[in-house]
Amino acid sequence: MKQNTPLGIVIAVGNQKGGTGKTTNSVHIAAALGLRGYRCLIVDLDPAAGATRHLGVPENSFAGSLELLTTDETVQTLAITEGMPKGVHLVPSRPQLSELDVVLSKFVDRTCILDQPLALARQLYDFVFLDTPPSAAAITTVAAYASSEWFLLSAFPHPLSLGGLTEAFNDIADVRARRNPELEVLGIVFTNVDGRATRLKAELDAVVSEAMPGRRFSTVISQAVIIPMLSGKGKTLFQLPKHDRIRVARQYKQLAAEVEHRVLNRDAYLSGELEELPRLSVAPVVVADELDAALAMG
């Protein structure tokens, strides 16, 4: 463990468009931080239950985020610990979460439904990742914006993904003005990046830099066939015996180090005075070919 007293940092992860790698980022950043000695909790707030499935939890097999938001159950009683990556716990989701609006009392302030559950989670974990649904109107997305101090934006180098970022920028500004002035953009990470699509990536970099200067992560996540393969098997990259040989696993380690660097130096980061983190040192052999990477699964 990095320290005895939990950091209690809450990071919402999302984009207003689906298919941007938000769940993959939530799961792998948490797992990479777990390897660094941090205690991490993932709360799956999406009825599609992507994080739940990615971590190998069968659908409808456990109570989870629905109960967390509608009953007296807590993260302590609902978090799954067995079979998870090192240092990672999960509050799972299931399709019935889509009925949240019906289940909640009409007298409940929907922007506050995460406040009490997260108060306990902050006492138990260093990092709490909220994997949000790809809809600004979803109750859990609104609550995540209202209850987090950081928002991490996922984006593919694709124009549709950029549209989702633009919507998210506007929503974050609205939340800061009306409900949660402490909410800040932790960073924008490009995933599924094809090294050959340099022109499109450069165009998107320019748009992001103009809209939110200094907020793009220097680490990008490459296209990797192995990630959907692992998702289907309910595993993360870091549960592979030879993950140090896989390029995308190393990228997630570097990304997690950037996340750590920024949240531990919040004031310097937000003022633009935080120096960029040096690249992590790595062993000389890296598997870049995806077929060989798949074979690294052992």
N, C-alpha and C positions, 0 to 999 in steps of 0.2 A: 504494500500500500504506500502511496505517496505521503499520506499523513493520516493521523488518527481521526481528526475532525473532518467530516465530509465537506466537500466544496459546495455542494448543493446548487449546481449550475443547471439551469433548464434551457434546452435548445430545441426549438421547434424546427422541423425540417419539411420543406415543401416547395411547391410551385403550383400555380393555378391551372396548369395543364398536366394531364396524366402522362405516364411514360417518359419521365425525365430523370429517372434514376434515384428518386428521393428515398425509396425504401432501401435500395442497395447501399446508398450512402449512409443512412441511419444505422443499418446493421453493421456495416464494415468499419465505420468510424468508431462506433461503440466497441467493437471487437478489438480494433487496433489500440484504443485507449485502455481496454482491459489488459492487453499484453504489457502496457506501460505501467500497470499496477493500480489503475483507477477502478473504482466501483461504479458500474454503469447500469442504468435501467432504461429499457426501451418500452414506451407505452404506445401500443398500436391503436391509433385512433381512427383508422380507416376500416369501414365495413368490408372492404375487399380483402382485408387481413393479409396484406403482402408480407409484412415483417414477421407475422406469426408463421406463415407458410415457409418463409425463407429460413427460419430457425427450426424447422422440422416439427412444428406443433400441429397435430391433426385438427382440422376444422371442427368446431363445436365440441372439443374434448375437454375444455376448461372454461370456467368463468373467467371474466377478464375486464376489459375496459367498460363494457356496458354496466357491469355491477359496480365498478369503481365510481361511476358517475351517477348511479341511481340508488345505491344502497349504502349501508354502513361498512361494507367491506373496504379494506385498505390495500395499499401496495404491498404491505408486509404479508397479508394473507393471500393475495392474488398472484404475486410474482412467481413465475416458473423459474426454478434454479437448476433443475436436473437437465443434463444434456445440452446446456447452453455453452457458448464460447467462454473462455476464461474471463472472469470479472464481469460477466454480463448476465442480467436478469431480464425477464420479459413479462409484461402484463399483456396478454394476448387479446386479439379481437375476433369477432365472428360476424356473419352477415346480419344478425339481429340488431347490431349497433345502428343500422340504418333506421330503426324504429325509435331511436332515442327521443325524437321530438314528441312522440306519442306517450312515451313512458314517463318523461319528466313532468313534474307538477307545473301547471300553468302559472304558478306564482314564483317559480324559480327564475332568477336572473341567469340566463344561459351563458353570459359572458364570464360568469364566476364559477362555473361548475368544476373547473379544475383547481381552483384555489386551495381548497381544503386537502384534496388528495396530494397535491404537490407540496404542501407544507410539510407533510410527513416524509415524502420522498426526498426532499432537500436535506432532511436530517439523517438519511440513511445512505445516500449515494453522492458520489462526486459529480457525475453527469447524468442528467435525465434527458433522454431524447424522445420527443413527441413526433411520431410518424403520422403526418396529417393526410387527410383525403385531398384529392386534387380539385377542390371546390371552395371558393371563398365563402359561399353561402352555408356550407356545412356547419352545424353547431360545434362540432369538435374543432374545426379549423378556427372559427371565431374565438373559441375558448382558449386555444393554444396561443393565438396572437395576444390575447388579453392577459395571459398568465406567465409568459416567458420573458426572459431578459435578452435572449438572442434568437434570431431567425436565420437559419442556414438555407440558402436557395440552391436548388439543383437545376441544372440546365443541360440539355443536349445542344450541340452546335447546329441548331436547326431553327428556321424562322418561327415555327409554331411554338417552340420552347421559349423563344424570346418574347412572344406575345404574353405568355404566362408570367414571365419575369416582370414585364411592364405592369401587368395587373397587380402582381404582388407588391411592387414598389408603391403603387397608389394605395393599396390596402394597408401597408405598414405605416405610411404617412397618416392615414386616417385613424388607425388605432393609436398611434402616438399622440395625436391631437385630442382624441376623445376618451381614451380608456387607459392606455399603458404607455406613459412617456418614457419608461425605461427600456422599451423594446428597441433593439438595434440589429442591424444586419451584420451577422458574424462574417459572412462571406458568400460569394457565388462560386460554385464549383461546376466546371464543365466535365461531364461524363460521356462515355461512349465516343470518345474523340478519335476520329480517323486521321492519322497523321498526314494523309494525302490531301485532306480537305482544308488546305491552308488559307485559301481566300475567304471562305465562309467564316472560318474561325476568327480570322483577322477582323472581318466586318463586325461580328458579334462582340469581340473584345472591345472594339472602338465604341460600340453602343453602350456596353456595360460600364466602360471606363468613364464615359460622359455622364451617364445617369447616376452612378455611385462610385466615384473615383476612390481607388485604394481598397475596394472591397472584394475584388476578385482574388481567389486563392491562386498562388503561383503554381500549385500542383494541379495537373489535369489528370483525369482517369481515362485510360485508353480503352478502345473497343476490346472486348475480351469474351470469347465464346464460353470460356470456363465459368463465368459468373452465372448466366442462366442455367448452365448445367448443374452447378452447385445448388442454386435456388431450388431446382426440381428435386434435389436430394436432401434438402433441409439443412444445408451446411454453409458455413462461411469459408472464405479463402484461408483464414487463419486456423481452421480445423484440419487442414491438410498437413501431412507430415513433412512436405518439402515446400511449404509456402514461401520460404525465403528465396526460392529460385524463380518465382513467378513475378513478372514485371508489375502486373496490376496490384498484387499484394503489397509490393514495395511502395507503389504510389499511394495506396491507402494508409500505409504507415507514415509516409511523409505528410499526407493531408491531416492525419490525426495529430501529428506534431505541430502543424500550423494552427489547428483548432486550439490545442493546449496553450500555445504561445500567445494567441490573441486573448483568450479568456482570462489568463493569469496576469495579463498586462493590459487590462481593459482601458484604463485612462490613456495610456500611451498610444494604444491602437486607435481609439476614437479621435484622438487629437492629431493623428497622422505622424506621430513621432516614433512609432515602433519599428525597429529595424527588421528587415526580412530575415526569416529563419534560415540558417545555413542548411544546405542539403544534407540529408542523412548519409553517413558512410555505408557502403554496401559491399558485399563480396563480389568478386569479378564475374561470376557466372550468373547470367540471368536468362531464363527461358522466355523468349519472345514469341516463338512459334506456338500457336494455340493448340495444335495437336500434341506437341510435346508437353505443353502446360497441362493438358487434360491427363496425360500419362503421369504427371506428377501427383495426381490424386492417389496413386498407389493401389 
